[in-house]
């Protein structure tokens, strides 16, 4: 691992914990030293995740590590079950317990008869990859462990899979997808993995008619639900008016329902009006060719880059903020730069570029660039609003204002 000047990419363990903290009526118990959990709590708070009375640690001393004694873990499981009466206790391995090879799953198996809560083990411990790997695991384990065997279908209901609270504007993007589905088809959301959901909602996840997968990490879970409950899914994160319209049409084909006519007409008109920006970009090109850099999670980079190209902006850099291990057939021009210095050098050399990225990247760009925050980490201000998406119709409205501001700097 190379030296890190700013913030390292979160581990698989971090992605698992921030996802589980969004599941109400459950408790997360980390088997590890108290300092590890305490350090993480502040980070989860910046993501807008409420960890109060939800995240606990067993603590570990030298004897636990050297001798492999799991008494603390056993006692903590029993105590939490009696004190809080959760429906599920998620037992998560820390880095220390993963290193010494503690059999978390085995402990949960024999302790299950001692408690009322369902015990679900996560043994990753932060060594199987970055948070994108953790997200894949958490979505898959939730749909494998919590849903009931019998599911009676409900009409006009959908699920969302792949809403990571570690993503910038995750709550707003979920809000936008709900609005799109409500206006286009009259559908309401049932379960969202993982944003403000509950044990009971996940238990009934198979009752929905369709799953909307926002990111590639959610595809394995969608496949599990398709096989278990015959649930179709649509995989896409629609950035731009045309992409949103195409996404609605794909959803409509599965539902056997045409999207709302007035809504489609509105999106087509907006898409046509946006096409004029491409001509404007060509005119600008005589002075300075419009160019952009997009930095963030894979599906964000892919979607935003396609939208920028559609309005005449050449995307010079497409940098993924996590490894591409969980991505099936990633686009060749989307890079993951593991050595931070190489990424810093790229950012410092940018001139008159529209930079859609995180706060650290913005600090490294000079004043000739127009910077827009679209990804984590966000350190120069709180994320408060839940109605300012990046995707869908309203997200495109916002992005176009940023593009217009960028064009003014080139005029």
NORFENWO-V353392 format. One line per field, one symbol per residue. phi: phi as a letter, one per 40 degrees, with the letter a starting at -180 (. if undefined). psi: psi as a letter, one per 20 degrees, with the letter a starting at -180 (. if undefined). A space follows every 10 residues. Layout:
phi->???
psi->???
//
This chain:
phi->.ccbcbbccd cccccccccc ccccgbbbbc cacccccccc dccccccgcc bdfbbbbcga bccccccgcb ddcccccccc cccbfccabc bbcccccccc gccdcccccc cdccbcccbb cbbcggbcic cccccdcccc ccccbccccc bccbcgbbbb bhccccccgc ccccdccccc ccccbgcbcb bbbbafbadc cccbccccca bbccaccccd ccccccccbf bcabbabcbh cccccccccc cccccgacdd cccccccccc ccccdccccc ccccdcbacc abbbbicdcc cccccccccc bgbcccbbbc cbcbccccfc ccccbbcccd dccccccccc bfbcbbaccc cccccccccb bbcbaccbbb iccbcbbbcb bgccccdccc ccccccdccc c
psi->prqohcprpq rhgghgghgh iioqkrqpop naqhhggghh ghghhhijpo ipkhpqqhqq ahhgggikpj gggghggggh ghhilqhqoo opprgghhgi kpmghgghgi ihiirhqppp pojgjjjiaa hhghgggggg hgihhhqqhp ppqqqkprqp pjnpiiqpkg hhhggghggg hghhikqqpf qoooolargh hhhkhiirhq poohqhiigh hhhghghgjl orqpoqoopq gghgghghhg ghghikppqp ghgghghggh hghhhhhggg hhghihgopp qrpppbqghg ggghggghhi jjppohpopp irrjhjppmq phjoqoohoh hhgghghhiq plqooobrhg hhhiqriiqo pppirqqoik qqogqjkmrh raghhhgghh hhgghghhhi .
//
